[in-house]
Amino acid sequence: MDEDLPKKKKPFEIGQDLSLLSAGELQETVNVLKQEIARIEAEMASKSASRNAAEAFFKR
């Protein structure tokens, strides 16, 4: 039955009430968000490099 299963922790949502999270949960959230920022920045760099390569190719 569903009552016997451990409840899944809700994912962090931007703007949520932080007072409901423990210090450990806040640190875990910071770590996850830092990883996500790094992933986003890597994707941005990849897209920028692709765009720059295309611009250089077509400016010939």
FENHUTA-V453639 format. One record per run of one state. SS is the DSSP state (@ for helix, = for strand, . for the rest). FROM is the first residue (numbers start at 1). LEN is the number of residues. Records with the same first field share a line. If there is no record, write none. Layout:
SS->FROM-LEN  FROM-LEN
This chain:
.->1-1  5-13  21-2  59-2
@->2-3  18-3  23-36
